[in-house]
């Protein structure tokens, strides 16, 4: 099963407390998809990250 592991290094530099917030996760996935599209990432990159290619 695919899981994300989001961390806030500013407030948790030891990386002990993953962020478990669906809204934050959704926002980060959206930003990642925008960056992939803007950089013309190949379909394999989307697949590797568990995302649907555009």
KAVENJO-V830097 format. One record per residue. N is the residue number from 0. PSI is psi in whole degrees, 0 to 359 (NA if undefined). Layout:
# KAVENJO-V830097
N/PSI
N/PSI
This chain:
# KAVENJO-V830097
0/136
1/131
2/149
3/162
4/84
5/138
6/150
7/98
8/338
9/320
10/347
11/66
12/337
13/354
14/49
15/340
16/88
17/146
18/128
19/75
20/113
21/327
22/317
23/316
24/316
25/319
26/317
27/320
28/317
29/317
30/322
31/316
32/320
33/317
34/320
35/316
36/315
37/332
38/13
39/48
40/143
41/159
42/329
43/328
44/319
45/315
46/316
47/325
48/0
49/28
50/158
51/129
52/151
53/NA
